[in-house]
Amino acid sequence: MDNVSPVKTTIKAALEQAARCVASETSENYDALDALAQTLDGQAREALQSKLDLASLLPKLKQEKPLTPDDLKTLELLIVGDSESFVKYESDLPHWKTEVQRLVNELNGVASSSADVDGLLHVRAVCQEMRRVIPDVVYYLDDKERIERFRNATAGPLDAEGYRVLAEIVTAMISSDKV
């Protein structure tokens, strides 16, 4: 079966739902868009896996056979391909960092003011905003570090432990609905 067709269908549904979000900004509309994004992510994962030669890769890992450059590329796509794509196309990092700095500056300004009810509510609002933005920065940096760790781990020859760990990762990723 073609695993790309459901992806295209769900993209169309997500775009239609996004238009509903613009037309009527309700939490219900955005929850529906989030659900479609989750579905689309899973469908894209399955379609990607169907395009990768995992059937020949997993036995090589389990039997500790030498990996070809194509095998390593398949591993890279499977294990850190999503991170590479995110890091490559993410354009909001400078905005997020600027926003964190703005909030830190605002918190610094609040630190010198009185601790009355309004001041404490202001501190809470700033903290809530920081807790909204910081995870985006952390997610980006985690992905960047994940790519680097993968590349370092596969730069040289693999030992028995490396083969075992990679086989476990591939097996878990194949059987998981969350990659």
KOLZASE-515253 format. One line per 8 residues: their letters; for each residue x, y, z of N, C-alpha, C. Coordinates in steps of 0.1 Angstrom, whole numbers, plus 5000, padded with zeros to 4 digits. Each point is the difference from the previous one (the first is absolute). Layout:
N
A) X/Y/Z/X/Y/Z/X/Y/Z ~ ...
end
This chain:
179
MDNVSPVK) 5008/4988/5000/4992/5012/5000/5009/5012/5000 ~ 4995/5011/4993/5008/5012/5000/4998/5008/5013 ~ 5011/5002/5007/4999/5006/5013/5000/5015/4999 ~ 5001/5006/4988/5001/5014/4998/4986/5006/4999 ~ 4991/4992/4994/4986/5005/4998/4993/5005/5013 ~ 5001/4992/5011/4994/5005/5012/5006/5013/5005 ~ 5013/5002/4997/5007/5012/5004/4994/5012/4993 ~ 4998/4998/4987/4995/5011/4992/4985/5003/5004
TTIKAALE) 4993/4990/5003/4986/5002/5004/5000/5008/5014 ~ 5008/4996/5009/5000/5007/5013/5006/5014/4999 ~ 5010/5002/4991/5005/5014/4998/4988/5009/4995 ~ 4992/4995/4991/4988/5007/4995/4991/5003/5011 ~ 4997/4990/5009/4991/5002/5011/5006/5010/5010 ~ 5013/5000/5002/5007/5009/5010/4999/5014/4994 ~ 5002/5002/4987/4999/5013/4994/4986/5006/5001 ~ 4990/4991/4998/4986/5005/5002/4997/5003/5014
QAARCVAS) 5006/4992/5010/4997/5004/5014/5008/5012/5004 ~ 5011/5003/4994/5008/5012/5003/4992/5012/4995 ~ 4993/4999/4989/4992/5011/4995/4988/5002/5010 ~ 4995/4989/5006/4989/5002/5010/5006/5007/5012 ~ 5012/4998/5003/5007/5006/5012/5001/5015/4997 ~ 5003/5004/4988/5001/5014/4997/4987/5007/5000 ~ 4990/4993/4995/4986/5005/4999/4994/5001/5014 ~ 5003/4991/5008/4994/5000/5014/5010/4995/5010
ETSENYDA) 5006/5009/5007/5011/4997/5009/4994/4995/5013 ~ 4998/4986/5000/4995/4994/5012/5010/4989/5004 ~ 5000/4997/5013/5009/4989/5005/4996/4987/4993 ~ 4987/4998/4998/4995/4988/4993/5006/4998/4986 ~ 5000/5011/4993/5005/4999/4986/5015/4997/5000 ~ 5008/5006/5010/5014/4998/5001/5003/4986/5005 ~ 4991/4995/5009/5002/4986/5005/4998/4990/4988 ~ 4990/5003/4992/4998/4991/4988/5012/5001/4990
LDALAQTL) 5006/5012/4999/5012/5001/4991/5012/4992/5007 ~ 5001/5001/5013/5011/4993/5007/4998/4985/4998 ~ 4988/4995/5001/4997/4985/4998/5004/4996/4985 ~ 4997/5009/4991/5003/4997/4986/5016/5000/4998 ~ 5006/5009/5007/5015/5000/4999/5006/4988/5006 ~ 4994/4995/5011/5005/4987/5006/4998/4988/4990 ~ 4988/5000/4994/4997/4989/4990/5010/5001/4989 ~ 5002/5012/4995/5008/5002/4988/5015/4996/5003
DGQAREAL) 5004/5004/5012/5014/4996/5004/5002/4985/5000 ~ 4990/4993/5005/5001/4985/5000/4999/4994/4986 ~ 4992/5006/4992/4999/4995/4986/5013/5003/4992 ~ 5006/5011/5003/5012/5004/4993/5011/4990/5005 ~ 5001/4997/5013/5009/4991/5005/4999/4986/4993 ~ 4988/4995/4999/4998/4987/4994/5004/5001/4985 ~ 4996/5010/4993/5004/5002/4986/5015/5000/4998 ~ 5007/5007/5009/5014/5001/5000/5006/4986/5002
QSKLDLAS) 4996/4993/5010/5005/4987/5003/4998/4991/4988 ~ 4989/5001/4993/4997/4991/4989/5010/5003/4988 ~ 5006/5012/5000/5009/5003/4989/5015/4996/5004 ~ 5002/4997/5012/5014/4996/5005/5001/4985/4999 ~ 5013/4996/4998/5002/4985/4999/5004/4995/5014 ~ 4990/4999/5008/5002/4995/5014/5001/4985/5000 ~ 4994/4993/4991/5000/4985/5000/5014/4995/4999 ~ 5009/5006/4992/5014/4995/4999/5009/5006/5011
LLPKLKQE) 4996/5012/5005/5008/5007/5010/5000/4993/5013 ~ 4989/4996/5005/4998/4995/5014/5008/4987/5001 ~ 5000/4990/4991/5008/4988/5001/5015/5003/5000 ~ 5004/5010/4992/5015/5004/5001/5004/5005/5013 ~ 4991/5008/5007/5003/5005/5013/5001/4988/5010 ~ 4990/4991/4999/4999/4989/5010/5012/4991/4998 ~ 5005/4998/4988/5011/4991/4997/5013/5007/5000 ~ 5000/5013/5003/5012/5008/5001/5008/5000/4987
KPLTPDDL) 4993/5000/4989/5006/5001/4986/5004/5014/4997 ~ 5010/5002/4992/5004/5014/4996/4989/5007/4993 ~ 4999/5013/5003/4989/5008/4995/5006/5008/4988 ~ 4992/5000/4989/5003/5008/4988/4997/5015/5003 ~ 5005/5009/4991/4996/5014/5002/4985/5002/4999 ~ 4993/4991/4991/4986/5001/4999/4993/4996/5013 ~ 5006/4989/5006/4994/4996/5013/5001/5011/5010 ~ 5012/5007/5001/5002/5011/5009/4990/5011/4998
KTLELLIV) 4998/5003/4987/4991/5011/4996/4985/4996/5004 ~ 4997/4987/4999/4987/4996/5004/4998/5001/5015 ~ 5011/4996/5008/4999/5002/5014/4999/5015/5004 ~ 5007/5008/4993/5000/5014/5003/4986/5006/4997 ~ 4994/4996/4989/4986/5005/4997/4990/4995/5010 ~ 5002/4987/5004/4990/4994/5010/5002/5006/5014 ~ 5012/5002/5004/5003/5004/5014/5000/5015/5002 ~ 5006/5008/4991/5001/5014/5002/4995/5008/4988
GDSESFVK) 4994/4994/4990/4995/5007/4989/4990/5011/5003 ~ 4991/4997/5010/4990/5010/5004/5007/5012/5007 ~ 5011/4997/5008/5007/5010/5006/5008/5009/4990 ~ 5006/4993/4990/5007/5008/4989/4990/5009/4993 ~ 4989/4995/4997/4990/5008/4992/4995/5012/5009 ~ 4998/4997/5013/4995/5011/5009/5011/5011/5001 ~ 5012/4996/5002/5011/5009/5002/5002/5008/4987 ~ 4999/4993/4988/5002/5006/4987/4990/5011/4997
YESDLPHW) 4987/4997/5003/4989/5008/4996/4995/5010/5010 ~ 5004/4998/5013/4995/5008/5011/5006/5014/4998 ~ 4991/5010/5000/5004/5014/4998/4996/5009/5012 ~ 4994/4994/5010/4995/5008/5011/5010/5001/5012 ~ 5011/4993/4999/5010/5000/5011/5004/5014/5004 ~ 5004/5008/4990/5004/5014/5005/4989/5007/5007 ~ 4988/4998/4995/4988/5007/5006/4999/4995/5015 ~ 5001/4986/5001/4998/4994/5014/5010/5005/5009
KTEVQRLV) 5013/5001/4996/5011/5005/5008/4998/5014/5004 ~ 4995/5008/4990/4997/5014/5003/4989/5002/5010 ~ 4990/4991/4998/4989/5000/5010/5004/4997/5014 ~ 5008/4989/5001/5005/4997/5013/5008/5011/5006 ~ 5009/5007/4993/5007/5011/5005/4991/5011/5004 ~ 4990/5003/4992/4991/5011/5003/4993/4997/5014 ~ 4996/4987/5001/4993/4996/5013/5010/5001/5012 ~ 5012/4996/4998/5010/5001/5010/5002/5014/5004
NELNGVAS) 5001/5009/4990/5001/5015/5003/4988/5005/5008 ~ 4988/4995/4996/4988/5004/5007/5000/4995/5014 ~ 5004/4988/5002/5001/4994/5014/5010/5008/5008 ~ 5011/5004/4994/5010/5008/5007/4994/5013/5004 ~ 4992/5006/4992/4993/5013/5003/4990/4998/5012 ~ 4993/4988/4999/4990/4997/5011/5007/4998/5013 ~ 5012/4994/5000/5008/4997/5012/5002/5012/5009 ~ 5001/5011/4994/5003/5013/5008/4987/5006/5004
SSADVDGL) 4988/4996/4996/4988/5006/5004/4995/4994/5012 ~ 4989/5005/5005/4994/4995/5013/4994/4986/4998 ~ 4998/4993/5011/4994/4987/4999/4986/5000/5004 ~ 4992/5010/4995/4986/5001/5002/4993/4990/4991 ~ 4987/4999/5001/4992/4990/4992/5003/5002/4985 ~ 4999/5012/4995/5002/5003/4986/5014/4995/4996 ~ 5010/5003/5008/5014/4997/4997/5002/4984/4999 ~ 4993/4994/5010/5001/4985/5000/4993/4994/4988
LHVRAVCQ) 4988/5005/4996/4993/4995/4989/5009/5003/4987 ~ 5007/5011/5000/5009/5003/4988/5011/4989/4999 ~ 5006/4997/5012/5010/4990/5000/4995/4987/4995 ~ 4988/4996/5004/4994/4987/4996/4998/5001/4985 ~ 4995/5011/4995/4997/5001/4985/5013/4999/4992 ~ 5011/5006/5005/5013/4999/4993/5005/4986/5000 ~ 4999/4993/5012/5004/4986/5001/4992/4991/4991 ~ 4987/5002/4999/4992/4992/4991/5004/5002/4986
EMRRVIPD) 5003/5012/4996/5005/5003/4986/5013/4993/4998 ~ 5009/5001/5010/5013/4993/4998/4998/4985/4999 ~ 4991/4995/5007/4998/4985/5000/4993/4996/4987 ~ 4994/5010/4993/4995/4997/4986/5010/5000/4990 ~ 5010/5009/5001/5010/5002/4989/5013/4991/5002 ~ 5004/4998/5012/5012/4992/5003/5000/4986/4995 ~ 4988/4993/5001/5000/4986/4994/5003/5000/4985 ~ 4997/5010/4993/5003/5001/4985/5015/5000/4998
VVYYLDDK) 5007/5009/5008/5014/5001/4999/5007/4987/5004 ~ 4995/4994/5011/5005/4987/5005/4998/4989/4989 ~ 4989/5000/4995/4997/4989/4989/5009/5002/4989 ~ 5003/5012/4995/5009/5002/4989/5014/4996/5004 ~ 5005/5004/5011/5013/4997/5005/5002/4984/5002 ~ 4989/4994/5006/5001/4986/5002/5001/4993/4986 ~ 4993/5004/4990/5001/4994/4987/5013/5002/4994 ~ 5006/5012/5001/5013/5003/4995/5011/4991/5007
ERIERFRN) 4999/4998/5013/5009/4992/5007/4998/4985/4997 ~ 4988/4996/4998/4996/4986/4996/5007/4997/4987 ~ 5000/5009/4990/5007/4998/4987/5015/4998/5002 ~ 5005/5009/5008/5015/4999/5003/5004/4987/5006 ~ 4992/4995/5010/5003/4988/5007/4999/4988/4990 ~ 4990/5000/4991/4999/4989/4991/5012/5000/4990 ~ 5003/5012/4995/5012/5000/4991/5013/4996/5007 ~ 5002/5004/5012/5011/4996/5008/5001/4985/5002
ATAGPLDA) 4988/4994/5003/4999/4986/5003/5002/4991/4988 ~ 4997/5006/4988/5001/4992/4988/5012/5004/4991 ~ 5008/5009/5005/5012/5005/4992/5010/4989/4998 ~ 5002/4992/5010/5010/4989/4999/4994/4987/4999 ~ 5008/4989/5001/4994/4987/5000/4992/4997/5012 ~ 4990/4992/4998/4991/4997/5011/5005/4988/5008 ~ 4999/5000/5013/5003/4988/5008/4988/4992/5003 ~ 5001/4989/5007/4988/4991/5002/4989/5008/5007
EGYRVLAE) 5004/5008/5010/4990/5008/5007/4993/5010/4991 ~ 5007/5006/4991/4994/5009/4990/4990/4993/4991 ~ 5004/4989/4995/4990/4992/4992/4988/4996/5008 ~ 5002/4996/5013/4989/4996/5008/4990/5012/5003 ~ 5006/5011/5003/4992/5012/5003/4992/5005/4987 ~ 5007/5000/4989/4994/5004/4988/4988/4991/4996 ~ 5003/4987/5002/4989/4990/4997/4988/5002/5009 ~ 5003/5003/5012/4988/5003/5010/4993/5012/4996
IVTAMISS) 5007/5010/4996/4994/5013/4996/4991/4998/4988 ~ 5006/4993/4989/4992/4998/4988/4988/4991/5003 ~ 5002/4990/5008/4988/4991/5003/4989/5008/5008 ~ 5004/5008/5009/4991/5008/5008/4993/5011/4991 ~ 5007/5006/4990/4995/5010/4992/4990/4993/4990 ~ 5003/4989/4995/4991/4993/4991/4987/4996/5007 ~ 5001/4996/5012/4988/4995/5007/4992/5011/5007 ~ 5006/5012/5001/4994/5011/5007/4991/5009/4991
DKV) 4990/5005/5006/4992/5010/4992/5004/5014/5003 ~ 5010/5002/5008/5006/5013/5003/5014/5000/4997 ~ 5004/5006/4989/5014/5000/4996/5004/5015/5000
end
